[in-house]
């Protein structure tokens, strides 16, 4: 891989000028830190503050102000190229931490994007009673889509190249690398060889109305995780009405728990390019009123891709307690003439383990594709997948049930372990399964060993919410976008 010119000189020059402004990286008071007192990246008029450019010092967004994102708002300079370990160390030493207080509402103009770069952190810690919200500046009702960019977090964790080219850092001095991030020219680079890298905390955070399209197959997801390490915490997060995917992992090792993904126009959980991680407790709900997707979007609940020129055999995800509820949007034909999407598409030379999960109201519940590595979608399988299941995706489904229009499987190979198969699946207002009834046995589930020590909570029920839980007591209650799960029990009925 050709290493790009480092931007560390710019970062260090900017850091040396911090003392000229009124905000100090060592101060956390509102008077010193949030009052437009010399920082080049913020401009305030009363209680309305606009963020733009690069946040190059520690800074706090307080809940008593209105915050606007204008253009690519970067935290730190880590999306520039790195040449060696010294560059990485300097980025970390001069990195910035953006702290967002509980209850803060960050709004974005049409071109607004929040980009947290390598070596810097986002500490966005809300609460169930005071979540942090990102949305468009245009209105208060969260019913827009594609009205701004989204949130991108980049880290120094590994990414693996398409076409079986291996880890991004292989063969490079000091095992550094610069992977071009998806989402437009302002995104820059990510990646490295630090699986435990820490990009901060995202907890009780809602991201709504985003999904900027930078070009064909080059979009910004609601939450984009590029080479993010498992030292990062992502827990209790909602992505609502995103024009592209809900959450997409590009490599990295960060685990995610308690996700609510509602109204997103493309996929909801999407991992590839060597992601190694775990997801537990997620509710996916497709827009109940949309009749078709936007453009070429092919909305699925889960997508993992490792086939043809994009095959990456290192990709490995383990997911448990996922509830996926479809609508007409995932059954309609898109602009490419594709129609009838599966709830899960697990494609190619990857490893995926799905536990105690349910799919409702898709054409097919699960599609499992052969592994193919010749860069030609029209030809058959030619890759012997080294994980022990020749020619097929290494997919394990345990206590996975579904109620879909055509079949449980769109493709089922004899060498692939199977789930529980078709069933009558119904939900209540808490998004808990009411059928199939009864508990399932607790087994020792195998998480992805990404170095984090992650352990699944071994539940004795299928789906994201424990049966018998009142809607007001569900783990998602009180902090998600109001109304975003209303009527889910009706949508789940055939």
Residue pairs with C-beta under 8 A, 6 or more apart in sequence:
1 168
1 171
1 172
1 177
1 178
3 81
3 82
3 83
3 172
3 176
3 177
3 178
4 80
4 81
4 178
4 189
5 80
5 81
6 80
6 81
6 82
6 83
6 87
7 77
7 80
7 81
8 77
8 80
8 82
8 87
8 90
8 91
10 77
10 80
11 56
11 76
11 77
11 80
11 90
11 91
11 94
12 90
12 94
14 54
14 56
14 77
15 56
15 57
15 94
18 24
18 25
18 56
18 57
20 38
21 37
21 38
21 39
21 40
21 57
22 32
22 35
22 37
22 38
22 39
23 32
23 33
23 34
23 37
23 38
23 39
23 57
23 59
24 32
24 33
24 57
25 57
25 58
25 96
26 58
27 33
28 60
28 99
30 60
30 62
30 64
33 59
33 60
34 42
34 44
34 49
34 59
34 60
34 61
34 62
34 65
35 44
36 42
36 43
36 44
36 49
39 57
39 59
40 53
40 56
41 51
41 52
41 53
41 54
41 55
41 56
41 59
41 73
42 49
42 50
42 51
42 52
42 59
43 49
43 50
43 52
44 50
44 65
47 64
47 65
47 66
48 65
48 66
48 68
49 65
49 66
49 67
49 68
50 67
50 68
50 69
50 70
51 67
51 68
51 69
51 70
51 73
52 69
52 70
52 71
52 73
53 71
53 73
53 74
54 73
54 74
54 75
54 76
54 77
55 73
55 74
55 75
55 76
55 96
55 98
56 76
56 77
56 96
57 96
58 96
58 97
58 98
58 99
59 96
59 97
59 98
59 99
60 98
60 99
60 100
60 101
61 67
61 98
61 99
61 100
61 101
61 104
61 106
62 101
62 104
63 101
63 102
63 103
63 104
63 105
63 130
66 105
66 107
67 104
67 105
67 106
67 107
68 106
68 107
68 108
68 109
68 112
68 137
69 106
69 107
69 108
69 109
69 112
69 113
69 114
69 148
70 109
70 111
70 112
71 109
71 111
71 112
71 113
71 186
72 111
72 113
72 115
72 149
72 184
72 186
72 187
73 112
73 113
73 114
73 115
74 115
74 116
74 117
74 186
75 96
75 97
75 98
75 114
75 115
75 116
75 117
75 120
75 121
75 122
76 91
76 94
76 95
76 96
76 116
76 117
76 118
76 119
76 120
77 91
77 94
77 117
77 119
78 91
78 95
78 117
78 118
78 119
78 120
78 154
79 115
79 117
79 118
79 154
79 181
79 187
79 188
79 189
79 190
80 188
80 189
81 178
81 189
82 88
82 91
82 118
82 176
82 177
82 178
82 189
82 192
83 173
83 176
84 173
84 174
84 176
85 174
85 176
87 176
88 118
88 119
88 156
88 174
88 176
88 192
91 118
91 119
91 120
92 119
94 119
95 119
95 120
95 121
96 120
96 121
97 120
97 121
97 122
97 123
97 200
98 116
98 120
98 121
98 122
98 123
98 124
99 123
99 124
100 106
100 122
100 123
100 124
100 125
100 126
100 132
101 132
102 125
102 126
102 127
102 130
102 131
102 132
102 204
103 126
103 127
103 130
103 131
103 132
104 126
104 132
104 133
105 132
105 133
105 135
106 114
106 132
106 133
106 134
106 135
107 134
107 135
107 136
107 137
108 114
108 134
108 135
108 136
108 137
108 147
108 148
108 149
108 210
109 137
109 148
110 136
110 147
110 148
110 212
111 148
111 149
111 212
112 137
112 148
112 149
113 148
113 149
113 150
113 151
113 152
113 183
113 184
113 186
113 212
113 220
114 122
114 134
114 149
114 150
114 151
114 152
115 152
115 154
115 186
115 187
115 188
116 122
116 151
116 152
116 153
116 154
116 199
116 200
117 154
117 188
117 190
118 154
118 155
118 156
118 189
118 190
118 192
118 197
118 227
119 156
120 199
121 198
121 199
121 200
122 151
122 153
122 199
122 200
122 201
122 202
123 200
123 201
124 132
124 200
124 201
124 202
124 203
124 205
125 132
125 201
125 203
125 204
126 132
126 203
126 204
126 205
126 236
126 479
127 204
127 479
128 204
128 236
128 477
128 478
128 479
129 478
129 479
130 204
131 204
131 205
131 206
131 479
131 480
132 204
132 205
132 206
133 205
133 206
133 208
134 151
134 205
134 206
134 207
134 208
134 210
135 142
135 144
135 148
135 206
135 207
135 208
135 209
136 144
136 147
136 148
136 208
136 209
136 210
137 148
138 144
138 147
142 208
142 209
142 240
142 241
142 481
142 484
143 209
143 241
144 208
144 209
144 241
145 209
145 211
145 241
145 242
145 243
145 263
145 265
145 294
146 209
146 210
146 211
146 212
146 213
146 242
146 243
146 294
147 209
147 210
148 209
148 210
148 212
149 183
149 210
149 211
149 212
149 220
150 183
150 207
150 210
150 211
150 212
150 220
150 221
150 222
150 223
150 224
150 242
151 207
151 210
151 222
151 223
151 224
152 181
152 183
152 187
152 220
152 224
152 226
153 199
153 200
153 202
153 223
153 224
153 225
153 226
153 228
153 232
154 181
154 188
154 189
154 190
154 199
154 226
154 227
154 228
155 190
155 191
155 192
155 194
155 197
155 198
155 199
155 226
155 227
155 228
155 229
155 232
155 252
155 254
156 190
156 191
156 192
156 193
156 194
156 197
156 227
156 229
157 191
157 192
157 194
157 195
157 196
157 197
157 227
157 228
157 229
157 230
157 251
157 252
157 253
157 254
158 167
158 168
158 169
158 191
158 192
158 193
158 195
158 227
158 251
158 252
158 253
158 274
159 167
159 168
159 177
159 179
159 190
159 191
159 226
159 227
159 250
159 251
159 252
159 273
159 274
160 166
160 167
160 168
160 251
160 273
160 274
160 312
160 314
160 315
161 167
161 168
161 273
161 312
162 273
162 309
162 310
162 311
162 312
163 309
163 310
163 311
163 373
163 375
164 311
164 312
164 313
164 373
167 177
167 193
167 274
167 314
168 177
168 178
168 179
168 191
168 192
168 251
169 175
169 176
169 177
169 191
169 192
169 193
175 192
175 193
176 192
176 193
177 191
177 192
177 193
178 189
178 190
178 191
179 189
179 190
179 191
179 226
179 227
179 250
179 251
180 187
180 188
180 189
181 187
181 188
181 189
181 190
181 224
181 226
181 250
182 214
182 218
182 219
182 220
182 224
182 226
182 250
183 212
183 214
183 218
183 219
183 220
183 224
184 212
184 214
184 215
184 218
184 220
185 214
187 226
190 226
190 227
190 250
191 226
191 227
191 251
192 227
194 229
195 229
195 230
195 253
195 276
195 450
195 451
195 452
196 229
196 230
196 231
196 253
196 451
196 452
197 227
197 228
197 229
197 231
197 232
198 229
198 231
198 232
199 228
199 229
199 231
199 232
199 254
200 232
200 233
201 232
201 233
201 234
202 223
202 232
202 233
202 234
202 235
202 237
203 233
203 234
203 235
203 236
203 237
204 236
204 237
204 479
205 236
205 237
205 238
206 237
206 238
206 240
206 479
206 480
206 481
207 222
207 223
207 237
207 238
207 239
207 240
207 242
208 238
208 239
208 240
208 241
208 481
209 240
209 241
209 242
210 220
210 221
210 222
210 239
210 242
210 243
211 219
211 220
211 221
211 222
211 242
211 243
211 244
211 265
212 219
212 220
212 243
213 219
213 220
213 243
213 244
214 220
219 243
219 244
219 245
219 266
220 244
221 239
221 242
221 244
221 245
221 246
221 247
221 248
221 270
222 239
222 240
222 242
222 244
222 245
222 246
222 247
222 264
223 234
223 237
223 239
223 246
223 247
223 248
224 247
224 248
224 250
225 234
225 247
225 248
225 249
225 250
225 252
225 254
226 250
226 251
226 252
227 250
227 251
227 252
228 249
228 252
228 253
228 254
229 252
229 253
229 254
230 253
230 254
230 255
230 277
230 450
230 451
230 452
230 454
232 254
234 254
234 255
234 256
234 257
235 256
235 257
235 258
236 257
236 258
236 475
236 479
237 247
237 256
237 258
237 259
237 260
238 259
238 260
238 261
238 262
238 476
238 479
238 480
238 481
238 484
239 246
239 247
239 259
239 260
239 261
239 262
239 264
239 268
240 260
240 261
240 262
240 263
240 264
240 480
240 481
240 484
241 262
241 263
241 264
241 265
241 287
242 263
242 264
242 265
242 266
243 265
243 266
243 294
243 297
244 264
244 265
244 266
244 297
245 264
245 266
245 267
245 268
245 270
245 303
246 259
246 261
246 264
246 267
246 268
246 269
246 270
246 284
247 256
247 259
247 261
247 268
247 269
247 270
248 267
248 270
248 271
248 272
249 270
249 271
249 272
249 275
249 277
250 272
250 273
250 275
251 273
251 274
251 275
252 275
252 276
252 277
253 275
253 276
253 277
253 450
253 451
253 452
254 277
255 277
255 278
255 279
255 450
255 452
255 454
256 277
256 278
256 279
256 282
257 279
257 280
257 281
258 280
258 281
258 282
258 475
258 476
259 269
259 279
259 281
259 282
259 283
260 282
260 283
260 285
260 476
260 480
260 484
260 485
261 268
261 269
261 282
261 283
261 284
261 285
262 283
262 284
262 285
262 287
262 480
262 481
262 484
262 485
263 285
263 286
263 287
263 290
263 484
264 286
264 299
265 287
265 290
265 293
265 294
265 297
265 299
265 329
266 293
266 297
266 298
266 299
266 300
267 298
267 299
267 300
267 301
267 302
267 303
268 282
268 284
268 300
268 301
268 302
268 324
269 279
269 282
269 284
269 301
269 302
269 303
269 319
269 322
270 302
270 303
270 304
270 305
271 277
271 304
271 315
271 317
272 304
272 305
272 306
272 310
272 312
272 315
273 312
273 315
274 312
274 314
274 315
275 315
275 316
275 317
276 314
276 315
276 316
276 317
276 448
276 450
277 317
277 318
277 448
277 450
277 452
277 454
278 317
278 318
278 319
278 320
278 447
278 448
278 450
278 452
278 454
278 456
279 317
279 318
279 319
279 320
279 322
280 319
280 320
280 321
280 456
280 457
281 320
281 321
281 322
281 464
281 475
282 319
282 321
282 322
282 323
282 464
283 323
283 325
283 431
283 464
283 465
283 476
283 485
283 488
284 301
284 302
284 322
284 323
284 324
284 325
285 325
285 431
285 484
285 485
285 488
285 491
286 299
286 301
286 325
286 326
286 327
286 329
286 330
286 361
287 327
287 329
288 327
288 487
288 491
289 327
290 327
290 328
290 329
291 328
291 329
291 332
292 328
292 329
292 332
292 333
292 334
293 299
293 329
293 330
293 332
293 334
295 334
295 335
296 334
296 335
296 336
296 338
297 334
298 334
298 336
298 338
298 341
299 329
299 330
299 341
300 330
300 341
300 342
300 343
300 344
300 345
300 362
301 322
301 324
301 326
301 343
301 344
301 359
301 362
302 319
302 322
302 324
302 343
302 344
302 345
302 346
302 354
303 344
303 345
303 347
304 315
304 317
304 345
304 346
304 347
304 350
304 352
305 345
305 347
305 348
305 350
306 312
306 313
306 315
306 347
306 348
306 349
306 350
306 371
306 393
307 347
307 348
307 349
307 369
307 370
307 371
307 372
307 373
308 348
308 372
308 373
308 374
308 375
308 376
308 377
309 375
310 348
311 348
311 349
311 371
311 372
311 373
311 383
312 349
312 350
313 349
313 350
313 385
313 386
313 387
315 349
315 350
315 351
316 350
316 351
316 352
316 448
317 350
317 351
317 352
317 353
317 448
318 352
318 353
318 354
318 355
318 445
318 446
318 447
318 448
318 456
319 352
319 353
319 354
319 355
319 357
320 354
320 355
320 356
320 357
320 445
320 456
320 457
320 459
321 355
321 356
321 357
321 459
321 461
321 462
321 463
321 464
322 354
322 357
322 358
322 463
322 464
323 357
323 358
323 360
323 427
323 431
323 433
323 463
323 464
323 465
324 343
324 344
324 357
324 358
324 359
324 360
324 362
325 360
325 361
325 427
325 431
325 488
325 491
325 492
326 343
326 359
326 360
326 361
326 362
326 404
327 361
327 491
330 340
330 341
330 343
330 362
330 363
331 339
331 340
331 341
331 362
331 363
331 405
332 339
333 339
339 363
340 362
340 363
340 364
340 405
340 406
341 362
341 363
342 362
342 363
342 364
342 365
342 366
342 367
342 404
342 410
343 359
343 360
343 362
343 364
343 365
343 366
343 402
343 404
344 354
344 359
344 365
344 366
344 367
345 367
345 369
346 352
346 366
346 367
346 368
346 369
346 393
346 395
347 367
347 368
347 369
347 393
348 369
348 370
348 371
348 372
348 393
349 371
349 373
349 383
349 385
349 387
349 393
350 393
350 394
351 387
351 393
351 394
351 395
352 393
352 394
352 395
352 396
353 395
353 396
353 398
353 445
353 446
354 395
354 396
354 397
354 398
354 400
354 419
355 398
355 399
355 400
355 443
355 445
355 456
356 398
356 399
356 400
356 440
356 459
356 461
356 462
356 463
357 399
357 400
357 401
357 462
357 463
358 400
358 401
358 402
358 425
358 433
358 462
358 463
359 365
359 366
359 400
359 401
359 402
359 403
359 404
359 425
360 402
360 403
360 404
360 425
360 427
360 492
361 403
361 404
361 405
361 491
361 492
361 494
362 402
362 404
362 405
363 404
363 405
363 406
363 410
364 404
364 405
364 406
364 407
364 408
364 409
364 410
365 402
365 403
365 404
365 407
365 408
365 409
365 422
366 397
366 400
366 402
366 408
366 409
366 410
366 419
367 409
367 410
367 411
368 392
368 393
368 395
368 409
368 410
368 411
368 412
368 413
368 416
369 393
369 411
370 380
370 381
370 391
370 392
370 393
370 411
370 413
371 381
371 383
371 385
371 391
371 392
371 393
372 379
372 380
372 381
372 382
372 383
373 382
373 383
374 382
374 383
381 391
383 391
384 390
384 391
385 391
385 392
385 393
385 394
387 394
388 394
389 415
389 416
390 415
391 415
392 413
392 415
392 416
393 416
395 416
395 417
396 417
397 417
397 418
397 419
397 420
398 417
398 419
398 443
398 445
399 419
399 420
399 440
399 462
400 419
400 420
400 462
401 419
401 420
401 421
401 422
401 423
401 425
401 436
401 462
402 408
402 419
402 421
402 422
402 423
402 425
403 422
403 423
403 424
403 425
403 494
404 422
407 422
408 419
408 421
408 422
409 418
412 418
423 435
423 436
424 435
424 436
425 433
425 435
425 436
425 492
426 433
426 434
426 435
426 489
426 492
426 493
427 433
427 434
427 463
427 488
427 489
427 492
428 434
428 467
428 471
428 489
429 471
429 488
429 489
430 465
430 469
430 470
430 471
430 473
430 474
430 477
431 463
431 464
431 465
431 474
431 476
431 485
431 488
431 489
432 461
432 463
432 464
432 465
432 466
432 467
432 468
432 469
432 474
433 461
433 462
433 463
433 467
434 467
436 462
439 460
439 461
440 460
440 461
440 462
441 460
442 458
442 459
442 460
443 458
444 458
445 456
445 458
447 454
447 455
447 456
448 454
459 466
461 467
465 474
465 475
465 476
471 477
472 478
476 485
